[in-house]
């Protein structure tokens, strides 16, 4: 493996966040290194000499990770917020419709869980606004990614409990086709939100204020 490959691999392993965003950032680093090496080999250096020089001047991986990880963490927070904002309203609408058509078969559990999910959806929408256009004028709070991560976790847990309630209701109730469909949709939404929230928690821990202070 070449010097550039080693450097890029180390950088990629140290960064965590949305796959596409991370891949784009790593690809940009590789392209910059390759261009710089090409310029220096044209000036008379051997490829290895140029690669060693360019990598040394580019900076240690540890020095790059801190600032780049924050960018990835915010991107992951937006990814999680988007997943919550898109799935939760749909799931709540599904639960509400089912509640009106299915009577008391849901034991009112999804109604309680819907309130938790709704709060998470409002926070998600606020996060998208804060880290989007408003980010030009307002700084992104340091703890926002962690807050989004746990809000997403709470929403996903609500979906998991609702899935269980819907599954039991489908077995005990007479409206099982509708209950089963709602359960499958809720389970799918849970999987989408839970995975993103898990990654967001990991990213948020890497850029937490107490880590930066140590």
KETOR-644248 format. One record per residue (C-alpha): residue number from 1; x, z, y. Coordinates in Angstrom, 3 decimals, decimal comma, always signed. Each point is the difference from the previous one (the first is absolute). Last residue first. Layout:
// KETOR-644248
{pt NUM {X Z Y}}
...
// end
This chain:
// KETOR-644248
{pt 214 {-9,319 +27,196 +17,303}}
{pt 213 {-2,219 -0,917 +2,953}}
{pt 212 {-1,009 -3,340 -1,467}}
{pt 211 {-1,157 +1,670 -3,193}}
{pt 210 {-2,075 +2,557 +1,959}}
{pt 209 {-1,658 -2,845 +1,965}}
{pt 208 {-1,248 -1,746 -3,191}}
{pt 207 {+1,400 -3,510 -0,481}}
{pt 206 {+0,638 +0,116 -3,755}}
{pt 205 {-3,034 +2,232 -0,566}}
{pt 204 {-2,222 -2,581 +1,696}}
{pt 203 {+1,264 -2,751 -2,300}}
{pt 202 {-0,848 +2,016 -3,111}}
{pt 201 {-3,426 +0,946 +1,321}}
{pt 200 {-0,665 -3,647 +0,890}}
{pt 199 {+0,911 -1,118 -3,513}}
{pt 198 {-2,574 +2,402 -1,460}}
{pt 197 {-2,596 -1,044 +2,593}}
{pt 196 {+0,433 -3,677 -0,964}}
{pt 195 {-0,444 +0,743 -3,686}}
{pt 194 {-3,007 +2,252 +0,590}}
{pt 193 {-1,772 -2,455 +2,316}}
{pt 192 {+0,025 -2,993 -2,337}}
{pt 191 {-0,682 +2,016 -3,159}}
{pt 190 {-2,875 +1,885 +1,637}}
{pt 189 {-1,574 -3,251 +1,189}}
{pt 188 {+0,067 -1,303 -3,579}}
{pt 187 {-1,563 +3,228 -1,288}}
{pt 186 {-2,733 -0,194 +2,652}}
{pt 185 {-0,827 -3,587 -0,938}}
{pt 184 {-0,094 +0,908 -3,696}}
{pt 183 {-2,228 +2,995 +0,656}}
{pt 182 {-2,399 -2,012 +2,144}}
{pt 181 {-0,318 -2,571 -2,791}}
{pt 180 {-0,613 +2,747 -2,560}}
{pt 179 {-2,665 +1,625 +2,156}}
{pt 178 {-1,783 -3,306 +0,533}}
{pt 177 {+0,005 -0,815 -3,710}}
{pt 176 {-0,821 +3,647 -0,952}}
{pt 175 {-3,295 +0,390 +1,874}}
{pt 174 {-1,478 +2,148 -2,773}}
{pt 173 {+2,277 +2,971 +0,536}}
{pt 172 {+2,070 +2,158 -2,340}}
{pt 171 {+2,809 -2,434 -0,820}}
{pt 170 {+0,030 -1,676 +3,418}}
{pt 169 {-0,180 +3,421 +1,647}}
{pt 168 {+3,136 +1,082 -1,860}}
{pt 167 {+1,845 -3,127 +1,145}}
{pt 166 {-1,285 +0,382 +3,568}}
{pt 165 {+1,185 +3,595 +0,181}}
{pt 164 {+3,426 -0,961 -1,360}}
{pt 163 {+0,296 -2,871 +2,481}}
{pt 162 {-1,064 +2,355 +2,789}}
{pt 161 {+2,791 +2,380 -0,955}}
{pt 160 {+2,535 -2,843 +0,099}}
{pt 159 {-1,392 -1,310 +3,284}}
{pt 158 {+0,298 +3,417 +1,585}}
{pt 157 {+3,568 +0,224 -1,291}}
{pt 156 {+0,724 -3,389 +1,603}}
{pt 155 {-1,417 +1,164 +3,336}}
{pt 154 {+2,060 +3,195 -0,096}}
{pt 153 {+3,145 -1,970 -0,837}}
{pt 152 {-0,695 -2,434 +2,840}}
{pt 151 {-0,335 +2,935 +2,381}}
{pt 150 {+3,211 +1,411 -1,471}}
{pt 149 {+1,915 -3,213 +0,669}}
{pt 148 {-1,563 -0,465 +3,430}}
{pt 147 {+1,154 +3,469 +1,037}}
{pt 146 {+3,469 -0,710 -1,398}}
{pt 145 {+0,173 -3,275 +1,957}}
{pt 144 {-1,241 +1,726 +3,203}}
{pt 143 {+2,573 +2,798 -0,083}}
{pt 142 {+2,471 -1,632 +2,375}}
{pt 141 {-2,697 -1,028 +2,463}}
{pt 140 {+0,231 -3,731 +0,900}}
{pt 139 {+0,890 -0,344 +3,672}}
{pt 138 {-2,768 -1,384 +2,246}}
{pt 137 {+0,295 -3,069 +2,254}}
{pt 136 {+1,001 -2,853 -2,292}}
{pt 135 {-1,219 +2,015 -2,991}}
{pt 134 {-3,545 -0,487 +1,335}}
{pt 133 {-0,079 -3,524 -1,435}}
{pt 132 {+0,692 +1,134 -3,549}}
{pt 131 {+1,312 +3,410 -1,064}}
{pt 130 {-2,670 +1,893 +1,930}}
{pt 129 {-2,825 -2,420 -0,838}}
{pt 128 {+0,785 -0,098 -3,705}}
{pt 127 {+0,372 +3,771 -0,004}}
{pt 126 {-3,365 +0,500 +1,719}}
{pt 125 {-1,666 -2,155 -2,661}}
{pt 124 {+1,671 +2,023 -2,732}}
{pt 123 {-1,054 +3,280 +1,615}}
{pt 122 {-3,613 -1,231 +0,044}}
{pt 121 {+0,291 -1,093 -3,638}}
{pt 120 {+1,425 +3,366 -1,050}}
{pt 119 {-2,920 +1,780 +1,661}}
{pt 118 {-2,388 -2,333 -1,848}}
{pt 117 {+1,708 +0,732 -3,318}}
{pt 116 {-0,584 +3,724 +0,381}}
{pt 115 {-3,636 -0,565 +1,000}}
{pt 114 {-0,471 -2,413 -2,909}}
{pt 113 {+1,198 +2,708 -2,374}}
{pt 112 {-2,923 +2,178 +0,988}}
{pt 111 {-2,481 -2,831 -0,443}}
{pt 110 {+1,797 -1,018 -3,216}}
{pt 109 {-0,884 +3,402 -1,508}}
{pt 108 {-3,734 -0,111 +0,800}}
{pt 107 {-0,747 +0,572 -3,721}}
{pt 106 {+0,588 -3,750 -0,556}}
{pt 105 {-3,178 -0,459 -2,064}}
{pt 104 {-2,129 +1,399 +2,812}}
{pt 103 {-1,790 -3,220 +0,888}}
{pt 102 {+1,685 -3,213 -1,067}}
{pt 101 {-1,172 -2,463 +2,644}}
{pt 100 {+0,648 +2,040 +3,126}}
{pt 99 {+3,158 +1,604 -1,389}}
{pt 98 {+1,244 -3,365 -1,235}}
{pt 97 {-0,312 -1,513 +3,447}}
{pt 96 {+1,884 +2,922 +1,493}}
{pt 95 {+2,713 -0,123 -2,668}}
{pt 94 {+0,524 -3,738 +0,553}}
{pt 93 {+0,109 +0,443 +3,767}}
{pt 92 {+2,547 +2,781 -0,502}}
{pt 91 {+2,096 -2,287 -2,220}}
{pt 90 {-0,045 -2,822 +2,558}}
{pt 89 {+0,829 +2,344 +2,867}}
{pt 88 {+2,872 +1,491 -2,070}}
{pt 87 {+1,607 -3,250 -1,148}}
{pt 86 {+1,049 -1,772 +3,209}}
{pt 85 {+0,980 +2,984 +2,141}}
{pt 84 {+1,744 +1,735 -2,895}}
{pt 83 {+2,084 -3,037 -0,953}}
{pt 82 {+0,773 -0,682 +3,667}}
{pt 81 {+1,134 +3,586 +0,522}}
{pt 80 {+2,259 -0,255 -3,038}}
{pt 79 {+1,599 -3,238 +1,235}}
{pt 78 {+0,279 +1,391 +3,529}}
{pt 77 {+1,760 +3,084 -1,360}}
{pt 76 {+2,234 -2,308 -2,056}}
{pt 75 {+0,988 -1,939 +3,136}}
{pt 74 {+0,675 +3,275 +1,806}}
{pt 73 {+2,205 +1,095 -2,893}}
{pt 72 {+1,786 -3,367 -0,055}}
{pt 71 {+0,910 +0,314 +3,670}}
{pt 70 {+1,134 +3,564 -0,567}}
{pt 69 {+2,068 -1,167 -2,968}}
{pt 68 {+1,778 -2,510 +2,208}}
{pt 67 {+1,135 +2,643 +2,465}}
{pt 66 {+1,312 +2,421 -2,627}}
{pt 65 {+1,191 -2,622 -2,503}}
{pt 64 {+2,475 -1,750 +2,269}}
{pt 63 {+2,519 +2,820 +0,308}}
{pt 62 {-0,185 +0,802 -3,714}}
{pt 61 {+0,748 -3,634 -0,856}}
{pt 60 {+3,259 +0,198 +1,908}}
{pt 59 {+0,427 -2,428 +2,849}}
{pt 58 {-0,087 -3,755 +0,621}}
{pt 57 {+3,669 +0,124 +0,981}}
{pt 56 {+1,095 +1,043 -3,492}}
{pt 55 {-2,299 -2,543 -1,635}}
{pt 54 {+1,385 -2,766 +2,224}}
{pt 53 {+3,622 +0,887 -0,668}}
{pt 52 {-0,363 +0,292 -3,751}}
{pt 51 {-1,941 -3,271 -0,166}}
{pt 50 {+2,527 -1,847 +2,168}}
{pt 49 {+2,931 +1,209 -2,078}}
{pt 48 {-1,837 -0,904 -3,199}}
{pt 47 {-0,891 -3,497 +1,260}}
{pt 46 {+3,547 -0,655 +1,168}}
{pt 45 {+0,572 +0,071 +3,722}}
{pt 44 {+0,840 -3,166 +1,941}}
{pt 43 {-2,505 -0,288 +2,848}}
{pt 42 {-2,391 -1,923 -2,243}}
{pt 41 {+0,086 +3,001 -2,331}}
{pt 40 {-0,942 +2,126 +2,970}}
{pt 39 {-3,079 -2,026 +0,927}}
{pt 38 {-1,207 -0,152 -3,596}}
{pt 37 {+0,341 +3,764 -0,362}}
{pt 36 {-2,135 +0,575 +3,093}}
{pt 35 {-2,705 -2,360 -1,285}}
{pt 34 {-0,054 +1,695 -3,413}}
{pt 33 {-0,186 +3,468 +1,532}}
{pt 32 {-2,876 -0,975 +2,277}}
{pt 31 {-1,865 -1,664 -2,888}}
{pt 30 {+0,490 +3,033 -2,263}}
{pt 29 {-1,252 +2,324 +2,719}}
{pt 28 {-3,032 -2,208 +0,644}}
{pt 27 {-0,783 -0,040 -3,730}}
{pt 26 {+0,119 +3,815 -0,060}}
{pt 25 {-2,492 +0,203 +2,875}}
{pt 24 {-2,337 -2,576 -1,543}}
{pt 23 {+0,112 +1,689 -3,405}}
{pt 22 {-0,824 +3,364 +1,598}}
{pt 21 {-2,970 -1,456 +1,852}}
{pt 20 {-1,261 -1,765 -3,113}}
{pt 19 {+0,446 +3,021 -2,266}}
{pt 18 {-1,647 +2,511 +2,331}}
{pt 17 {+2,252 +3,057 +0,276}}
{pt 16 {+3,179 +1,564 -1,305}}
{pt 15 {+3,605 -0,678 +0,988}}
{pt 14 {+3,053 +1,410 -1,795}}
{pt 13 {-0,127 -2,403 -2,949}}
{pt 12 {-0,226 -3,027 +2,288}}
{pt 11 {+2,976 +1,151 +2,050}}
{pt 10 {+2,107 +0,571 -3,102}}
{pt 9 {-0,959 -3,424 -1,381}}
{pt 8 {+0,809 -1,673 +3,331}}
{pt 7 {+3,460 +1,601 +0,127}}
{pt 6 {+0,830 -0,745 -3,631}}
{pt 5 {-1,173 -3,604 +0,368}}
{pt 4 {+2,056 -0,391 +3,165}}
{pt 3 {+3,137 +1,317 -1,687}}
{pt 2 {-0,550 -2,306 -2,957}}
{pt 1 {-1,358 +0,949 -3,445}}
// end
